[in-house]
Amino acid sequence: TTEWHEAVEASAGRMVIVGLDRRRASAELARVAAPAAGRDDVHGRVPSAVIAPSGAAAAIVQALGAGVGG
């Protein structure tokens, strides 16, 4: 669940609530974080944004455990 319903609804599928379902979380992460997904779109909208790696992807993979990728 989330208190950010408007953000999820307005995200055009870029924000997804998956709960604790590892398979769904893994599939959604692969979909929204695919290397080519939206890259040109992001650079076109915010060419000056510089975001340092936060380690979030690694933390998600670690939280999902061995079920990731297979």
TIVOVO-635291 format. One record per residue (C-alpha): residue number from 1; x, y, z; residue in three letters. Coordinates in nm, 4 decimals. Example, Ala and Ser with C-alpha at 12.3 -4.5 7.8 and 13.67 -1.06 7.14 Angstrom:
<atom><resi>1</resi><u>1.2300</u><v>-0.4500</v><w>0.7800</w><resn>ALA</resn></atom>
<atom><resi>2</resi><u>1.3670</u><v>-0.1060</v><w>0.7140</w><resn>SER</resn></atom>
REM end
This chain:
<atom><resi>1</resi><u>0.0000</u><v>0.0000</v><w>0.0000</w><resn>THR</resn></atom>
<atom><resi>2</resi><u>0.1027</u><v>0.3605</v><w>-0.0357</w><resn>THR</resn></atom>
<atom><resi>3</resi><u>-0.0033</u><v>0.7092</v><w>0.0617</w><resn>GLU</resn></atom>
<atom><resi>4</resi><u>0.1241</u><v>0.8279</v><w>-0.2773</w><resn>TRP</resn></atom>
<atom><resi>5</resi><u>-0.1705</u><v>0.7130</v><w>-0.4922</w><resn>HIS</resn></atom>
<atom><resi>6</resi><u>-0.1541</u><v>1.0220</v><w>-0.7142</w><resn>GLU</resn></atom>
<atom><resi>7</resi><u>0.2152</u><v>0.9686</v><w>-0.7864</w><resn>ALA</resn></atom>
<atom><resi>8</resi><u>0.1627</u><v>0.6027</v><w>-0.8772</w><resn>VAL</resn></atom>
<atom><resi>9</resi><u>-0.1381</u><v>0.6806</v><w>-1.0970</w><resn>GLU</resn></atom>
<atom><resi>10</resi><u>0.0397</u><v>0.9664</v><w>-1.2767</w><resn>ALA</resn></atom>
<atom><resi>11</resi><u>0.3651</u><v>0.7747</v><w>-1.3305</w><resn>SER</resn></atom>
<atom><resi>12</resi><u>0.2627</u><v>0.6130</v><w>-1.6612</w><resn>ALA</resn></atom>
<atom><resi>13</resi><u>0.3673</u><v>0.2755</v><w>-1.5225</w><resn>GLY</resn></atom>
<atom><resi>14</resi><u>0.7056</u><v>0.3869</v><w>-1.3899</w><resn>ARG</resn></atom>
<atom><resi>15</resi><u>0.5912</u><v>0.3463</v><w>-1.0265</w><resn>MET</resn></atom>
<atom><resi>16</resi><u>0.4401</u><v>0.0133</v><w>-0.9256</w><resn>VAL</resn></atom>
<atom><resi>17</resi><u>0.3244</u><v>-0.1332</v><w>-0.5955</w><resn>ILE</resn></atom>
<atom><resi>18</resi><u>0.4281</u><v>-0.4990</v><w>-0.5761</w><resn>VAL</resn></atom>
<atom><resi>19</resi><u>0.4038</u><v>-0.5826</v><w>-0.2080</w><resn>GLY</resn></atom>
<atom><resi>20</resi><u>0.6093</u><v>-0.8819</v><w>-0.0947</w><resn>LEU</resn></atom>
<atom><resi>21</resi><u>0.5694</u><v>-1.0917</v><w>-0.4115</w><resn>ASP</resn></atom>
<atom><resi>22</resi><u>0.9317</u><v>-1.1630</v><w>-0.5112</w><resn>ARG</resn></atom>
<atom><resi>23</resi><u>0.8529</u><v>-1.2758</v><w>-0.8653</w><resn>ARG</resn></atom>
<atom><resi>24</resi><u>0.6361</u><v>-0.9739</v><w>-0.9374</w><resn>ARG</resn></atom>
<atom><resi>25</resi><u>0.8921</u><v>-0.7392</v><w>-0.7794</w><resn>ALA</resn></atom>
<atom><resi>26</resi><u>1.1701</u><v>-0.8924</v><w>-0.9879</w><resn>SER</resn></atom>
<atom><resi>27</resi><u>0.9642</u><v>-0.8698</v><w>-1.3073</w><resn>ALA</resn></atom>
<atom><resi>28</resi><u>0.8621</u><v>-0.5080</v><w>-1.2414</w><resn>GLU</resn></atom>
<atom><resi>29</resi><u>1.2179</u><v>-0.4084</v><w>-1.1524</w><resn>LEU</resn></atom>
<atom><resi>30</resi><u>1.3431</u><v>-0.5616</v><w>-1.4774</w><resn>ALA</resn></atom>
<atom><resi>31</resi><u>1.0689</u><v>-0.3763</v><w>-1.6679</w><resn>ARG</resn></atom>
<atom><resi>32</resi><u>1.1127</u><v>-0.0293</v><w>-1.5159</w><resn>VAL</resn></atom>
<atom><resi>33</resi><u>1.4906</u><v>-0.0433</v><w>-1.4716</w><resn>ALA</resn></atom>
<atom><resi>34</resi><u>1.5814</u><v>-0.1977</v><w>-1.8055</w><resn>ALA</resn></atom>
<atom><resi>35</resi><u>1.9021</u><v>-0.0359</v><w>-1.9392</w><resn>PRO</resn></atom>
<atom><resi>36</resi><u>1.7345</u><v>0.1127</v><w>-2.2472</w><resn>ALA</resn></atom>
<atom><resi>37</resi><u>1.3971</u><v>0.1931</v><w>-2.0856</w><resn>ALA</resn></atom>
<atom><resi>38</resi><u>1.3285</u><v>0.5650</v><w>-2.1089</w><resn>GLY</resn></atom>
<atom><resi>39</resi><u>1.6931</u><v>0.6696</v><w>-2.1224</w><resn>ARG</resn></atom>
<atom><resi>40</resi><u>1.6449</u><v>0.9152</v><w>-2.4098</w><resn>ASP</resn></atom>
<atom><resi>41</resi><u>1.3233</u><v>1.0399</v><w>-2.2511</w><resn>ASP</resn></atom>
<atom><resi>42</resi><u>1.4958</u><v>1.1188</v><w>-1.9218</w><resn>VAL</resn></atom>
<atom><resi>43</resi><u>1.7906</u><v>1.2923</v><w>-2.0862</w><resn>HIS</resn></atom>
<atom><resi>44</resi><u>1.5555</u><v>1.4926</v><w>-2.3059</w><resn>GLY</resn></atom>
<atom><resi>45</resi><u>1.3507</u><v>1.6192</v><w>-2.0122</w><resn>ARG</resn></atom>
<atom><resi>46</resi><u>1.6260</u><v>1.6841</v><w>-1.7591</w><resn>VAL</resn></atom>
<atom><resi>47</resi><u>1.9603</u><v>1.7102</v><w>-1.9386</w><resn>PRO</resn></atom>
<atom><resi>48</resi><u>2.1340</u><v>1.8741</v><w>-1.6437</w><resn>SER</resn></atom>
<atom><resi>49</resi><u>2.0301</u><v>1.6278</v><w>-1.3742</w><resn>ALA</resn></atom>
<atom><resi>50</resi><u>2.3165</u><v>1.4386</v><w>-1.2137</w><resn>VAL</resn></atom>
<atom><resi>51</resi><u>2.2115</u><v>1.1678</v><w>-0.9721</w><resn>ILE</resn></atom>
<atom><resi>52</resi><u>2.4781</u><v>0.9793</v><w>-0.7816</w><resn>ALA</resn></atom>
<atom><resi>53</resi><u>2.4288</u><v>0.6028</v><w>-0.7469</w><resn>PRO</resn></atom>
<atom><resi>54</resi><u>2.2468</u><v>0.5305</v><w>-0.4224</w><resn>SER</resn></atom>
<atom><resi>55</resi><u>2.2853</u><v>0.1552</v><w>-0.4098</w><resn>GLY</resn></atom>
<atom><resi>56</resi><u>1.9063</u><v>0.1142</v><w>-0.4212</w><resn>ALA</resn></atom>
<atom><resi>57</resi><u>1.9138</u><v>-0.1507</v><w>-0.6939</w><resn>ALA</resn></atom>
<atom><resi>58</resi><u>2.1651</u><v>-0.3595</v><w>-0.5007</w><resn>ALA</resn></atom>
<atom><resi>59</resi><u>1.9554</u><v>-0.3244</v><w>-0.1850</w><resn>ALA</resn></atom>
<atom><resi>60</resi><u>1.6436</u><v>-0.4396</v><w>-0.3710</w><resn>ILE</resn></atom>
<atom><resi>61</resi><u>1.8251</u><v>-0.7391</v><w>-0.5153</w><resn>VAL</resn></atom>
<atom><resi>62</resi><u>1.9607</u><v>-0.8272</v><w>-0.1723</w><resn>GLN</resn></atom>
<atom><resi>63</resi><u>1.6153</u><v>-0.7923</v><w>-0.0137</w><resn>ALA</resn></atom>
<atom><resi>64</resi><u>1.4614</u><v>-1.0180</v><w>-0.2757</w><resn>LEU</resn></atom>
<atom><resi>65</resi><u>1.7248</u><v>-1.2826</v><w>-0.2096</w><resn>GLY</resn></atom>
<atom><resi>66</resi><u>1.7959</u><v>-1.5807</v><w>-0.4310</w><resn>ALA</resn></atom>
<atom><resi>67</resi><u>1.4678</u><v>-1.5478</v><w>-0.6230</w><resn>GLY</resn></atom>
<atom><resi>68</resi><u>1.6080</u><v>-1.2721</v><w>-0.8468</w><resn>VAL</resn></atom>
<atom><resi>69</resi><u>1.6877</u><v>-1.3558</v><w>-1.2045</w><resn>GLY</resn></atom>
<atom><resi>70</resi><u>1.5759</u><v>-1.7096</v><w>-1.2106</w><resn>GLY</resn></atom>
REM end
